[in-house]
Amino acid sequence: MGDVVQRIEAMANQLAVDGWLTREKVRAALHDVPRHAFVPRIAWTGQGDRVDRDIDPDGWLDLAYAQDAIITQLDDGASDAAAGAGMFTSSCSAPSTVVSLLELLSVERGHRVLEIGTGTGWTAGLLAQLAGEDNVVSVEIDPQIADQAADNLQGAGLSPRLIVGDGMDGWPQATPYDRVHVTCGVRVVPHAWVEQTRPGGVIVLPYSPGFGYGHELRLVVMPDGTAVGRFPGYASYMMSRSQRRPELALGDLEASRSRTALDPRTIAFAAPGADLAMSAVLGEVFSQSTQSDGRYTLWLWSTDGSWAKATYEQGKDAYDVEQAGDRSLWNEVEAAYFQWVTWREPGRDRFGMTVTPEGQTIWLDSPDNPIPS
């Protein structure tokens, strides 16, 4: 196989050019914990690139050091990951995503680190290199994934403590932690993570409410047992198994029909700040879109069984809306969007979250200005 060091340096240089990589210690960790040691023999991305190491070793290395996530599990292990057909349920995350969260975490040597979601073990290895392997605990819910991660880490000469269990509960046996690093999307931040982190400790996670896009969330634990933080940027991760969004189910509810002058794509393609505002106002409302034959349909649904869809068609002055259930979800989404507009369209970085034993609250500019749902 070709020059691994050269490929790592090229990857790191691209991450630096793109603004993800700024810290020399993180760059050094990328060299010390080579990504290809955590990539399966048949590597493929969600974009369809697929390489077999035994057939094309240089192409396989190229893919290992490209900027894409590499899929490592389908359908929670029920389907052959090498086949490439099924729901993505685990991956070796994209380098930009990994580096961005590591830099937000600000790990120092000697920090006790709890990782939620071991995956391939690559990030656990990077954390071990940054904090010291005796200081890192990584929790993985899937035994098969955990076994493979252990093999990968051993092959890389690293041995952080690996636990098979539900990371939503943290790992109280090694508390208090200085840092908590989460590699799966969550809609609700478990307070267990806050309880297990010392005051001043940092929790970094992908916040994925299910409406719109996902967000990086960096929380700092306060002396009173709460955590407060902001949304520094974009993050897209596979969801925690216990917090995956419910499937859209139309059921047998009778739908009302109406028209709207608001282009559904205005909601679907809204700015990240609008996504956060709308998700905060709406609560557990989920969205997805479909597109075919010049029609763009935005679907909305909630945990109480309500649903709505609004369809854009080119050339029309108004767009069809269907709604069913106790909530008029399209009307609520319209109102929430224009509420964000009246706030002068604040960006993602102006929003934050407070996590308490009672739950979580999203706020605008200050914790004293919570967004009512």
N, C-alpha and C positions, 0 to 999 in steps of 0.2 A: 504494500500500500504506500501511497505517496507521503509527503512530508506533513506529519500531523502538526508539528509546531507552527509551520507556515500557515496552515489552515486555521489554527486557533488564533493566531495573530491577525489574520485577515478578518475573521469573525469579530474579534475584539475591536479592530480599527473601524469596522462598519458600525458597530454598536456605539462607538465614541462619536463618529461623524453624525449619526442619527440622534445623538443627545442622550442615549440611554446610559452609557458607561462614562463615569466621571472620576471614579476612585481607583487609584492604583492597586489597592489591596484586593479589590474585586477582580481587576484584570489579572493579577497574579494568581488568584484562585481559579480562574478559567483555565490557566495553563496547568495548574497543579492537579485539577480534577477534570480531565479531558472528557468532553461530552460523548465521544463515540464509545466510551466504555459503558455507557448506559443505554445505548441504542440497540434494538434487537437486530438479528441477522437480516431479516426482511424488513426494511425501513420504508415507510410510506407516509405521505402527508395527506391532509384533508383536501388538498388541491389535486390529488391524483398522482403525484410523483411516487414511484415505487422502484426500489432497487434491492437486489439480492447481493449480499456481501460476497458470497461464494462465486457468483458469476461476474460481478463488476465491482471489485473492491474499491477502486478509486472513485467510482460514481457513488458508492455507498458512503465513503468518507465525505465526499462533497455534500451529500444530503445531510449527514450528521452535523456538519458545520454551516449549513444554510440557516436562514432566518425563520424557518417554519417549525411549528410543532410537529412532532412525529407520533403518530397514533400507535398505541401499544396494547389497547384492549377495546373490544367491541361487546356491547350488550352484557356488561358486567361479567365477561368471561364465557358467556354462553355460545358465542360465535368465534370462529377462528380469526384471530387478529390479522393474520397474513392475507386473508381473503379479501378484506377491504369492503365488506358490505355489512352495515349494521349501524347502531347508535354508538358514537364515540363515548367511551366511559373512562379512559385513562390515556395519558400521553406523556412523552418527554416534552415539556413545555417549550415554547419558542424562546430563544435566547434573550430577546428584548424584554419579554415579560418577566423572565427569571431575574435578569439583571436589574430591572426597574424596581421590583419588590425588594431585592437584596439591598439596594442603595437606600430605599426608604427605611429599611430596618435598622441601618447603621450599626451593624454588629461589630463588637470589639472583642479582642482576645479575652477569654475568661468569662464572657457572658454566658449565662445559662439560657439555652434556646429550646423552645418547644416548637416542633414542626407538625402541622396538621396535614396529613396526606403525603406519604413517602413517595408514591409513584415509582418511577424507575430508580430513585435514589440519588439522582444527579444533584438536586438542590440540597438534599441532606448532606451529600459530600462537600458541596461548596460551603455550607454552614459549618461543617466540621473543620474545614480548612481555616475558616475565618475565626471561629470561636474556640477551637480545640475540640477534638472528637469526644472527649470525656464529658463535655458540657452540652452535648446535643442529644435530645430525645425526639424521635420521629415516630408518629403514630399513623398506621395504615389500617383501614377497615377490611381490606381484601387480603386473605391469607396468601393466595397465589401471587398477587402483586408484591406483597411483603417478602415472600421467599425469593422472588427474582431480584428485588432491590438488594436484599442481603448478599446475594451472589455477585451482583454488580459492584457493590461497595467493597466487598472482600477482594474482588479482582483489581479494584483501584487502590487497594492497600489502606482502606479506611474502615473504621468500626464505630460509628455513632451507635447509641442505644436505639434499637428498633423494637417497637411495640405493635402487636396486632390488637386493634380495638377501635372503638368509635371515637374519633378525634373530637366530636362535638362535646364530649365530656372532659377534654383535656387529658392530662396525666398528673394527678395530684401527688404521686409518690416522689416526684423530684422538684417540687416547688420550694421557694418561689422562683419564677423565671424572670429573666431580664428582657427577653424578646420572645414573641410568638409569631411564627411565620406560617401562613395558611396558603395552601396550594389548590384549594377547591372553592368554587363559588358558594356564597351563603346569602340567604335572604334575611336571616335573623342571626345576629351575633350572639353566640352563647355567653351568658354571664360567667360561666365556668372559666373561660379564658381570662376574664378580668380578675376573678377571684384568685387565680393561680399566678398572677403577675404582680411583681412588687411595684409600689408607687414609683412613678417615673419610667416604668417599663413601657415598651412599645409593642403594639400588636398591628401587624400589616396583613391585609386580606383583600381578596376580590369580592366586592359587594355587588351582588347580582339579584336585584329585586324581581326580575322576571318581566318588567316593563321597560322597553327600550334597551339601552346598552348597559354594560357592566362598568364598574368604577373601582379604581384603587381606593382603599380606605386605610388611613394611618391613624391609629388611636394611641393616646397616651393615658396610662392608668393614673388616677388621682388618689390622694390619701384617703378619701372617703369611700373608696371601693367602687367608684364609677370610672368610666373612661370617656375621653372627649377627643375628637379629631376631625380631620377634613378629608376631602376627596381630591388627591393630587392629580389624578389622570385616569386614563382608560385602562380597563382590565377585562379580559375575556377568558374565563376558565370553565372547565366542566364542573357541574354542580356537585356539591355534597350529596351523597345518596339519600340522606334523610330530608334534604331540603329541595329536591327537584320540584319543579313546578308541576301542578296537576295537568293532566291532558285536557285539551279542549273537548267538551262533550255537549252536543246540542240538545240531547234529550228530546222530550216530547212537548216542551214548552211552546206555547203559541207566540209567535213573534209579531211585534208591531212594525209597521213600515212607515218610513218618512224620508225626507230629503234634507241634505245639508249643503250649504254654500262653501263649507270649509273642505278644502282638498284633503282627503285622508293621508296623503303623503306628507302634508305639513306636520302631522302628528308622528308618523312613522320615521321621518327623517329629521326630527327636531334636534336641536342642539343638546349636548349632554346636560346642561343646566336645566333645560326644560324637562328632560327625562327624569332627573332627580326630583324636581318640583312636582311633576305629575304623579310619580310613584309615591311620594310622601303624602300627597293629598288623597290619592285614591285608595291607599292601603294595598291589600293583596289582590291586585288586578294584573293580569298577564296579557302579553301581546305577541302576535306573530303576523307575518304578512305572506301573501301568495301572489304570484304574478303569472298571467298567461293571456295570450291573444289580445294584448293591449289593455287588459284590465288589471288593476292593482287593488287588492283587497286587504284591508287591515282588520284582523280579528282581535277581539277583546273578550276576556272571560274572568270570572272571579270565583272565589272558593265557595260561594253560596249557590253556584249553578247558573248565575246570570251570564249572558253573553251578548255580544253585539258584533256586527260587521258593517264596514263602510267601504264602498267600492268606487274607485276612480275609473272613469272612462274618458279617453281623450275626446275633446270637442264638446263635452257637456258643460252646462253652466251650473248644474247642481248634481249631487251624487246620492245614490241610493244608500239608505241605512236600514238595517234590521236590528231589532233589539228584543230580548226576551228575559224574563226573570224579574225578581223584585227590584233590581237596580237598572236604571237606564244608563248603561255604561258609556255609550257614545256621548250622551248629554253631559255626563260627569267629566269625561275626558276633554271635551270642548271647553267646559268651564275652567278646568284645571289649567289647560294650556293658556287661556287668555288671562287667568290669574297671574301666571308667570310673566306674561307680557306686561301687565300693569306694574309688576315689580321692576320694570326696565330690563327685562331679559337677563337676569344675573347668570354668570357662567358657573361651571361646575365648582371652581375653586372658592366660590363664596358660600357654598353649602358645607355643612358639617353634621356630625352625629354625636349624640350622647347615649351611652349604654349604662343602664342602671339595673339593679336586681329586678325591677318591675318591667323592663323592656327597653326599647330603643326609640329615640326621637331624632328626626332630621330637622335641622334648623338653618336659617338664612343669616349669615354674617356673624351671629352670636348665639350661644346657647340660650340666651335670654329671649330669643325670637324664634320659638319653635313653630313649625308649620303644622297647623291643625289638619287632621285627616277628616 
